[in-house]
Amino acid sequence: MRTNLSSLINLTKIPEQYYRPKNALERARLCRFEQIPTEIFASEHEGAKFVAQQIIKEIKQKQEKGEKYVLGLSGGVSPQEVYKQLVEFYRSGAISFENVYFVLAFEYYPLSCNSIGGNNAVLRETLFNKIDISDEQIISPDVTCSDDEVMAVCEAYEQKISSLGGLDMIIIGIGVSASLGFNASGSNPNSMTRLVLLDDDAKEAAYPMFQRKDAIPACAISLGMSTIFSAKRIALIAWGQNRAKEIKAAIEGKISDAIPASVLQKHNHTRAYLDLPAASSLTRIDRPWLVTDCEWNSKLIRRAIVWLCEQTNKPVLKLTNKDYNDHSLGGLLTKDQSAYDVNIRVFNDIQHTITGWPGGKPNADDSNRPERAIPYPKRIIVFSPHPDDDVISMGGTLRKLVQQGHDVHVAYQTSGNIAVGDEEVIRYVSYLRNVCRQYGEGKSPVLEKAEEIRKFLMEEKVEGEPERIDVRFMKGTIRREEARTACRFVGVPEDHIHFLDLPFYETGMIKKNPIGKEDIDIVKQLIEQVKPDAMFVAGDLADPHGTHRVCLDAILAAVDMIKNDEWFKNNCWIWMYRGAWAEWEIEHIEMAVPMSPEELRFKRNSILKHQSQMESAPFLGNDERLFWQRAEDRNRDTAKLYERLGLASYEAIEAFVRYHPVD
């Protein structure tokens, strides 16, 4: 059973020569836009293992001299795999940490002695409690002090680091707007350890740690830019596509206080360690034709031509030989292939992605259509990680599939219960209580349960504790009924709505369990029951630890087990959609489903059926737009891109990429 197949999805095959130059000359050519020496790895695991090996090498050098080693650690997701690798090396007997002092880059303030959250607590769980160190080797600021003592605590922290001989190395990730630790945009490059107010981005990042927004401390004690800069070596790490733009700004952009990580360009011993998704916006990966001779393929050609259209402000069919030559794309032109020939080929390639028949058009030539004409009608499963992702991400396509006569099933993989605010439950149980009082018996079990839940949520709930089962049931029920309402609105029959309630999700906490056999068996059973001709799945690959990615892994694991069954093989196609925040890059889009203004309004109304996920939803993020607004903006942006390329003008477009099961 393979549970990490999403990590093997490689939409863009990056030639190794782009990220592993063979010699100094090749490196100089490839990296000429990069102001920080950068190592790129094929995977997060490979990169984290390399960083861990570098740390171990330095620790051993210090051990041979009888000296201590001082390692700075940041929190967040990025360093976790490095810490995991350090633990693995320790367990294998490859290293002892008896001479290592660990310095926390930040800690939330204020925290009580028994707080379940905080950077120290996370690091103890992931690293400190699994290796051979004592509490004296963990250096963190005193965040139990009073407000009047904070300044003295910050000064004492600096003195402690200095008394240890300074930081030998600090491992640090990159945050929103290229922040370092809690040094956000505008931080003074000369700043020392200090108290900082958490901005909205920092609070959002801390949400999983503290479980509730009102439990997140208002401040943190953080190493300043100067303190970080004083480290002998700095390892800037990033995995996954969600920080690719910040990485590009830090490594290739100009030094600016608005981009704190860019200051690391001045540090002689800073190294950036990235996996390919995190490096995807760097010039040598994203625009390789600007720095080297390319290995051209259809996707890279499409990306290059779209980029050229943006640079010249021309549609595809108006590009000239001069445009190609002036923008380092002359390599696409030969004596037998002019700009006109390339333009026509790319234009047709993109045009053939557009279809108003996402399930295939019956009795039509499908040689240039993204979906097959037969079988018709098709049995289709739309998998939705949460009970609203179906309409948010592909509501227009879902409606077309139903209207065009296909046998459509919708499967909601998780209950989505923790994404319902307490006030929603209070409102519903208050309604239930009033109904019971009006029409029921005075001491009915339903009335008693409604009273109990209402009292608990309003008076007794303790922040940070797992959600009670009965409260989770109420929240899950709210989301189920909203999903049913939306499906009825779209036209999906009641008996075609499936609530899978995958067990990995039901922890009552933001942190979920890994997927297991039980989760995969539930998905597999539904697929074998329906025997679909096509499936639509959430293909959000940017966040390696998010629920969408885990739900995708459950589906792919189930598919991996049945891919050679006669009914599935060469018959069932799998289409991936993306969420409310980002759309597929143009070079990857294989099916583009246009929407008229009326169809877009219908999609909006289907999203609005999920009322608990409007203004009061806990996971709206930093984007102030509501989900329907984000979805519309994303779909309109895709349509505008197609229009700028010279294709037909539509109100909005939903885009899909086909998944091919791996061997």
C-alpha positions in Angstrom: 0.0 0.0 0.0 1.6 3.3 -1.2 0.4 6.3 0.7 2.6 9.0 -0.7 1.9 8.8 -4.4 1.0 12.5 -4.7 4.7 13.2 -4.1 5.5 11.3 -7.3 3.3 13.6 -9.4 5.7 15.4 -11.7 3.8 17.7 -14.0 7.0 19.4 -15.2 10.0 17.1 -15.8 12.9 19.3 -14.9 16.2 18.1 -16.6 18.8 17.4 -14.0 21.2 19.7 -15.8 19.1 22.7 -14.6 19.6 22.0 -10.9 22.7 19.8 -10.7 25.3 21.5 -12.9 28.3 19.3 -13.7 31.0 21.9 -13.3 31.7 25.5 -12.1 31.2 26.9 -15.6 27.7 25.4 -15.9 26.9 26.6 -12.4 28.0 30.1 -13.3 25.7 30.2 -16.3 22.7 28.7 -14.6 22.9 30.7 -11.4 23.8 34.1 -12.7 20.6 35.6 -11.4 21.0 34.0 -8.0 22.6 36.2 -5.3 22.6 33.5 -2.6 24.4 30.1 -3.3 21.5 27.7 -3.8 21.3 23.9 -3.8 18.2 22.3 -5.4 17.1 18.8 -4.7 14.6 16.5 -6.4 12.6 16.0 -3.2 12.1 17.4 0.3 13.5 14.2 1.8 16.7 14.4 -0.3 17.3 18.0 0.6 16.5 17.6 4.3 18.9 14.6 4.5 21.7 16.7 2.9 21.2 19.6 5.4 21.2 17.1 8.3 24.4 15.6 7.0 26.1 19.0 6.9 25.0 19.7 10.4 26.3 16.4 11.6 29.6 16.9 9.9 30.1 20.2 11.7 29.1 18.7 15.0 31.7 16.0 14.7 34.4 18.5 13.8 33.6 20.3 17.1 33.5 17.1 19.0 37.0 16.2 17.8 38.2 19.5 19.2 36.3 19.1 22.5 34.2 22.1 21.7 30.4 22.8 21.9 28.3 23.4 18.9 25.5 26.0 18.9 22.6 25.4 16.5 19.8 27.8 16.0 16.4 26.3 15.2 13.3 28.0 13.8 9.8 26.7 14.0 7.3 26.2 11.2 6.8 23.4 8.7 10.0 23.6 6.6 12.6 22.5 9.2 10.5 19.5 10.4 12.0 17.1 7.9 15.5 18.2 8.8 14.8 17.5 12.5 13.3 14.1 11.5 16.6 13.3 9.7 18.7 14.3 12.7 16.6 12.0 14.8 17.1 9.1 12.3 20.9 9.7 12.3 20.9 9.6 16.1 18.9 6.4 16.3 21.3 4.8 13.8 24.2 5.6 16.0 25.8 8.0 13.5 25.8 11.0 15.9 25.6 12.1 19.5 24.3 15.5 20.5 26.0 15.7 23.9 28.0 18.7 22.9 25.2 20.6 21.0 23.3 23.6 22.4 20.0 24.4 20.7 18.9 28.0 20.5 15.3 28.8 19.6 14.9 31.5 17.0 11.7 32.6 18.6 9.1 31.8 21.2 5.5 33.0 21.6 4.8 35.5 24.4 3.3 35.2 26.9 3.0 31.5 27.6 2.3 29.7 30.9 4.6 27.0 32.2 2.0 24.3 31.3 1.1 25.7 27.9 0.5 23.0 25.3 1.5 25.3 22.4 4.6 27.1 21.5 7.8 26.6 19.6 9.6 24.9 22.5 6.7 22.4 22.9 6.8 21.5 19.2 10.6 21.1 19.1 10.5 18.9 22.2 7.9 16.6 20.5 9.7 16.5 17.1 13.4 16.6 18.2 14.6 17.3 21.8 12.7 14.4 23.5 14.2 11.9 20.9 17.9 12.6 21.2 20.5 12.6 24.0 20.4 16.1 25.4 19.5 17.6 28.8 17.2 20.6 29.4 20.4 22.7 30.0 21.2 22.3 26.3 17.9 23.9 25.2 18.2 27.7 25.1 14.9 29.5 24.9 13.7 32.9 26.2 11.7 33.1 29.4 8.2 33.7 28.1 6.6 33.4 31.5 8.0 36.8 32.6 6.0 39.9 33.2 5.7 42.7 30.6 8.1 44.8 32.7 10.8 42.1 32.5 10.7 41.5 28.8 13.5 43.8 27.8 15.8 42.3 30.4 14.9 38.8 29.2 15.8 39.8 25.6 19.1 41.2 26.7 19.8 38.1 28.8 19.1 35.9 25.8 21.6 37.8 23.6 24.2 37.4 26.4 23.5 33.7 26.7 24.1 33.2 23.0 27.3 35.2 23.2 28.5 33.3 26.2 28.2 30.1 24.2 30.4 31.5 21.5 27.6 32.6 19.1 25.6 30.6 16.7 27.6 28.1 14.6 24.6 27.6 12.3 21.0 28.6 12.2 18.3 26.6 10.3 15.6 29.0 9.2 12.6 28.8 6.9 11.1 31.6 4.9 7.7 33.0 5.8 5.0 35.1 4.1 6.5 38.2 2.4 10.0 36.5 2.8 10.1 37.0 6.6 12.8 35.4 8.7 11.4 34.1 12.0 9.2 37.0 13.2 11.3 39.6 11.4 8.6 40.7 9.0 8.7 43.3 6.2 10.3 46.6 7.4 12.4 44.9 10.2 15.5 46.8 11.0 18.6 44.9 9.7 20.4 45.9 12.9 17.7 44.6 15.3 18.6 42.3 18.2 16.4 39.9 20.2 13.2 41.8 20.9 9.5 41.6 21.6 7.5 41.7 18.4 3.8 42.0 17.8 2.4 39.1 15.7 0.9 40.3 12.4 -2.0 38.5 10.7 0.3 36.2 8.7 2.2 35.1 11.9 -1.1 34.4 13.7 -2.4 32.4 10.8 0.8 30.3 10.9 0.4 29.7 14.6 -3.2 28.6 14.4 -2.5 24.9 14.1 -0.3 25.0 17.2 -2.8 26.7 19.5 -6.0 25.3 17.9 -8.0 28.6 18.3 -7.4 32.2 17.3 -8.2 33.6 20.7 -5.5 31.3 22.2 -2.7 32.6 20.1 -0.4 35.0 22.0 -0.3 38.5 20.8 3.5 38.7 20.7 6.7 36.7 20.4 10.3 37.1 21.6 12.4 36.7 18.4 16.0 36.8 17.4 16.6 40.0 15.5 18.0 40.3 12.0 21.4 41.2 13.4 21.4 38.2 15.7 20.6 35.9 12.8 23.1 37.6 10.6 25.8 37.0 13.3 25.6 33.2 12.8 28.7 31.7 11.2 26.5 29.7 8.8 22.9 30.2 7.8 20.8 27.5 6.1 17.8 28.9 4.4 15.4 26.1 3.7 12.1 25.8 1.8 10.1 22.8 0.5 7.0 23.0 -1.6 5.6 25.5 -4.0 3.7 27.7 -1.5 6.9 29.8 -0.8 8.3 29.8 -4.4 7.6 33.5 -5.0 9.2 34.5 -1.7 12.3 32.4 -2.4 12.7 34.1 -5.8 12.4 37.5 -4.2 15.0 36.6 -1.5 17.5 34.9 -3.8 17.2 36.8 -7.1 15.6 40.1 -6.0 17.1 43.3 -4.8 18.1 43.7 -1.2 15.2 45.5 0.6 13.8 45.9 4.1 10.5 44.9 2.6 12.0 41.5 1.9 13.8 40.5 5.1 15.3 37.3 3.7 17.0 39.3 0.9 19.4 40.7 3.4 21.0 37.2 3.6 22.6 38.1 0.2 25.2 40.0 2.2 26.1 37.0 4.4 29.1 35.2 3.0 28.1 31.8 4.4 24.4 31.6 3.7 23.2 28.7 1.6 19.7 28.1 0.4 18.4 24.5 0.2 15.3 23.9 -1.8 13.3 21.1 -3.4 12.2 21.6 -7.0 8.7 22.9 -6.2 10.2 25.6 -3.9 12.7 26.5 -6.6 10.0 26.6 -9.3 10.1 30.4 -9.7 13.9 30.7 -9.9 15.0 31.6 -13.4 17.0 28.4 -14.1 13.8 26.3 -13.4 11.0 28.7 -14.5 12.7 30.5 -17.5 15.6 28.2 -18.4 15.9 29.7 -21.9 17.3 32.8 -20.3 20.4 31.0 -18.8 21.1 27.9 -20.8 20.2 25.7 -23.8 16.9 24.1 -23.2 15.6 20.6 -23.6 12.4 21.6 -25.3 9.1 19.7 -24.9 5.5 20.7 -25.5 4.9 22.0 -22.0 8.1 24.1 -21.9 7.3 25.5 -25.3 3.8 26.5 -24.2 5.2 28.1 -21.1 7.8 30.0 -23.1 5.3 31.3 -25.7 2.8 32.4 -23.0 5.7 34.3 -21.3 6.7 35.8 -24.6 3.1 37.0 -25.1 3.3 38.7 -21.7 6.6 40.3 -22.5 5.5 41.7 -25.8 1.8 42.3 -24.9 0.8 40.4 -28.0 -1.5 37.4 -28.7 0.1 34.2 -29.8 -0.6 34.6 -33.5 1.0 38.0 -33.7 4.4 37.0 -32.4 7.3 37.5 -34.9 10.7 36.0 -35.5 12.2 39.2 -34.0 10.1 38.8 -30.9 11.6 35.3 -30.5 15.2 36.4 -31.1 14.9 39.4 -28.9 13.8 37.4 -25.9 16.3 34.5 -26.0 13.8 32.1 -27.7 15.5 31.9 -31.1 16.3 28.3 -30.4 12.7 27.5 -31.2 13.2 28.7 -34.7 14.9 26.7 -37.5 15.2 27.0 -41.2 12.1 24.7 -41.5 10.2 26.3 -38.6 9.4 30.1 -38.4 7.6 32.0 -35.7 4.4 31.5 -37.7 4.7 27.7 -37.5 5.4 27.7 -33.7 2.6 30.1 -33.1 0.0 28.0 -35.0 1.1 24.8 -33.2 1.0 26.4 -29.7 -2.3 28.2 -30.5 -4.0 25.0 -31.6 -2.5 23.1 -28.6 -4.1 25.6 -26.1 -7.3 25.9 -28.1 -7.9 22.2 -27.9 -8.0 22.3 -24.1 -11.3 24.3 -24.3 -14.5 22.3 -24.1 -18.0 22.9 -22.9 -18.5 19.1 -22.6 -16.3 18.0 -19.6 -17.8 14.5 -19.7 -17.2 14.2 -23.5 -19.5 15.2 -26.3 -21.5 12.2 -27.5 -21.6 11.4 -31.3 -18.7 13.8 -32.0 -15.2 13.5 -33.2 -13.1 13.6 -30.0 -9.7 13.5 -31.6 -9.0 17.1 -30.6 -11.1 17.1 -27.4 -9.8 16.6 -23.9 -12.4 14.0 -23.0 -13.7 10.9 -24.8 -17.0 10.9 -26.6 -17.8 7.4 -25.3 -19.0 5.9 -23.2 -22.1 8.1 -22.8 -23.4 8.7 -20.3 -20.4 8.3 -18.1 -20.4 7.2 -14.4 -18.5 10.0 -12.6 -17.3 10.5 -9.1 -16.4 14.0 -7.9 -14.2 13.7 -4.8 -14.3 16.7 -2.5 -11.9 16.8 0.5 -14.2 19.1 2.5 -18.0 19.5 2.0 -17.7 22.5 -0.2 -14.6 22.0 -2.3 -16.7 20.5 -5.1 -18.7 23.7 -5.8 -15.8 26.1 -5.0 -13.3 24.4 -7.3 -15.5 23.0 -10.1 -19.1 24.1 -9.5 -19.6 25.1 -13.1 -18.2 21.8 -14.4 -20.3 19.8 -11.9 -23.4 21.5 -13.2 -22.5 20.8 -16.8 -21.9 17.1 -16.0 -25.3 16.8 -14.4 -27.1 18.8 -17.1 -25.4 16.7 -19.9 -26.9 13.5 -18.5 -24.0 11.8 -16.8 -24.4 9.6 -13.7 -22.7 11.9 -11.2 -21.8 10.9 -7.7 -20.2 13.4 -5.2 -18.1 11.9 -2.4 -17.1 14.1 0.6 -14.0 12.7 2.0 -13.9 14.4 5.4 -16.6 15.8 7.7 -15.0 19.2 7.8 -16.4 19.6 11.3 -13.5 21.6 12.8 -14.1 24.3 10.2 -17.4 25.2 11.8 -17.3 28.0 14.3 -18.8 27.5 17.8 -21.3 30.3 17.2 -22.9 28.2 14.4 -23.4 25.3 16.7 -24.8 27.6 19.4 -27.3 29.0 16.9 -28.5 25.5 15.8 -28.7 24.0 19.2 -30.6 27.1 20.4 -33.0 26.5 17.5 -33.3 22.8 18.4 -33.9 23.7 22.1 -36.7 26.0 21.2 -38.3 23.4 18.9 -38.1 20.8 21.6 -39.7 23.2 24.2 -42.5 24.1 21.8 -43.4 20.6 20.5 -41.5 18.0 22.5 -41.5 16.7 26.0 -40.0 18.7 28.8 -37.2 16.3 29.5 -36.5 14.8 26.1 -32.9 13.5 25.5 -32.6 15.8 22.5 -33.5 18.8 24.6 -31.1 17.8 27.3 -28.3 17.3 24.8 -29.0 20.7 23.2 -28.9 22.4 26.6 -25.6 20.5 27.5 -23.8 21.5 24.3 -25.0 25.1 24.5 -23.8 25.4 28.1 -20.5 23.8 27.3 -19.7 26.0 24.3 -20.8 29.2 26.1 -19.3 28.6 29.5 -17.1 25.6 29.9 -15.0 25.0 26.8 -11.2 25.0 27.5 -9.1 26.3 24.7 -6.6 23.9 23.1 -8.4 20.7 24.2 -9.7 18.2 21.5 -13.2 18.9 20.3 -15.8 16.8 22.1 -17.4 14.0 20.0 -20.9 15.4 20.4 -19.8 18.9 19.4 -18.0 17.4 16.4 -21.2 15.6 15.5 -23.2 18.8 15.5 -20.6 20.6 13.4 -20.3 17.7 11.0 -24.1 17.6 10.7 -24.3 21.3 9.8 -21.8 20.7 7.0 -23.5 17.6 5.7 -26.8 19.3 5.4 -25.2 22.3 3.6 -23.6 19.9 1.2 -26.9 18.1 0.6 -28.5 21.5 -0.1 -25.8 22.5 -2.6 -26.0 19.1 -4.4 -29.8 19.4 -4.7 -29.3 22.9 -6.1 -26.9 21.5 -8.7 -29.0 18.5 -9.5 -27.1 15.6 -7.9 -29.6 12.9 -6.7 -29.8 12.3 -3.0 -28.7 8.7 -3.2 -25.6 9.8 -5.2 -24.2 11.9 -2.3 -21.6 10.0 -0.2 -20.1 11.1 3.1 -17.0 9.0 3.6 -15.9 10.6 7.0 -12.4 9.3 6.6 -11.0 8.4 10.1 -7.7 10.2 9.8 -9.5 13.5 10.0 -11.5 12.8 13.2 -8.9 13.8 15.9 -10.9 16.8 17.2 -7.8 18.8 16.6 -6.2 20.7 13.7 -3.4 18.2 13.6 -4.6 15.1 11.9 -3.5 11.5 11.9 -1.6 10.0 8.9 -3.8 8.1 6.5 -4.1 4.4 7.1 -5.6 1.3 5.6 -9.1 2.1 6.9 -9.1 5.4 5.1 -7.9 3.9 1.8 -10.4 0.9 2.1 -13.3 3.3 2.4 -12.3 5.2 -0.8 -11.5 1.9 -2.6 -14.9 0.5 -1.7 -16.8 3.5 -3.2 -14.7 3.4 -6.4 -15.4 -0.4 -6.8 -19.1 0.1 -6.1 -19.6 2.9 -8.7 -17.0 1.7 -11.2 -16.6 5.2 -12.6 -15.6 6.1 -16.2 -14.1 9.4 -14.8 -13.1 10.8 -11.5 -12.5 14.4 -10.4 -10.1 14.9 -7.5 -8.5 17.8 -5.6 -4.9 18.1 -6.9 -3.5 20.7 -4.5 0.1 19.8 -4.5 1.6 22.9 -3.0 1.0 22.1 0.7 2.6 18.7 1.5 0.8 18.5 4.9 -2.7 19.9 4.1 -5.9 17.9 4.2 -6.3 18.2 0.4 -3.0 16.5 -0.2 -3.8 13.8 2.3 -7.2 13.2 0.7 -5.5 13.0 -2.7 -3.0 10.4 -1.3 -6.0 8.3 -0.1 -7.5 8.3 -3.5 -4.3 7.5 -5.3 -3.5 4.7 -2.9 -6.9 3.2 -3.7 -6.4 3.6 -7.4 -2.9 2.0 -7.1 -4.6 -1.1 -5.8 -7.2 -1.4 -8.5 -5.4 0.1 -11.5 -4.9 -3.2 -13.2 -8.5 -4.4 -12.8 -10.1 -5.0 -16.2 -12.9 -2.5 -15.6 -10.5 0.3 -14.5 -7.6 -0.2 -16.9 -7.8 2.1 -20.0 -11.3 3.1 -19.0 -11.3 5.3 -16.0 -9.8 8.8 -16.4 -8.8 10.9 -13.5 -9.0 14.7 -13.6 -7.4 17.0 -11.0 -8.8 20.3 -10.0 -7.3 22.9 -7.7 -8.7 24.9 -4.7 -9.9 28.4 -4.2 -6.5 30.0 -3.9 -4.6 29.2 -7.2 -5.2 27.7 -10.6 -3.1 25.3 -12.7 -0.3 27.0 -14.6 -1.2 27.4 -18.3 1.4 24.9 -19.5 -0.3 22.1 -17.4 -3.9 22.7 -18.3 -5.4 19.9 -20.3 -9.1 20.7 -20.0 -10.5 24.2 -19.7 -14.3 24.4 -19.1 -15.7 27.8 -19.9 -18.7 29.4 -18.1 -21.1 32.1 -19.2 -22.1 34.9 -16.8 -25.3 33.0 -15.9 -23.3 29.8 -15.2 -20.9 31.7 -13.0 -23.7 33.2 -11.0 -25.1 29.7 -10.6 -21.8 28.5 -9.3 -21.7 31.4 -6.8 -25.2 30.5 -5.5 -24.1 26.8 -5.0 -21.1 28.0 -2.9 -23.4 30.2 -0.9 -25.4 27.1 0.2 -22.4 26.5 2.6 -23.4 29.3 5.0 -21.2 28.1 7.8 -18.1 28.7 5.6 -18.9 32.4 4.9 -17.7 35.2 7.3 -17.5 33.2 10.5 -15.5 30.2 9.2 -12.3 29.6 11.2 -10.1 28.9 8.2 -10.7 31.8 5.9 -7.0 32.7 6.1 -5.5 36.1 5.4 -7.4 36.6 2.2 -10.3 38.9 3.1 -12.4 37.7 0.2 -15.1 35.1 0.8 -14.7 31.7 -0.9 -17.1 32.5 -3.7 -15.2 35.7 -4.4 -11.9 33.9 -4.5 -13.3 31.3 -6.8 -14.8 33.8 -9.2 -11.6 35.9 -9.3 -9.6 32.8 -10.0 -11.9 31.6 -12.8 -12.1 35.1 -14.4 -8.3 35.4 -14.3 -8.0 32.1 -16.2 -10.5 33.3 -18.8 -8.6 36.6 -19.2 -5.3 34.8 -19.7 -6.9 32.7 -22.6 -8.3 36.0 -24.0 -4.9 37.7 -23.9 -3.4 34.8 -25.8 -5.9 35.5 -28.6 -8.4 32.7 -27.9 -12.2 33.1 -27.4 -13.4 35.5 -24.7 -15.3 33.8 -21.8 -16.7 35.1 -18.5 -14.7 32.5 -16.6 -12.9 29.1 -16.9 -12.4 26.1 -14.7 -9.2 24.2 -15.4 -8.1 20.6 -15.0 -5.1 18.4 -15.4 -5.2 14.7 -16.0 -3.6 12.2 -13.6 -2.0 9.0 -15.0 -1.5 6.2 -12.4 2.2 5.5 -11.8 3.8 2.1 -12.0 
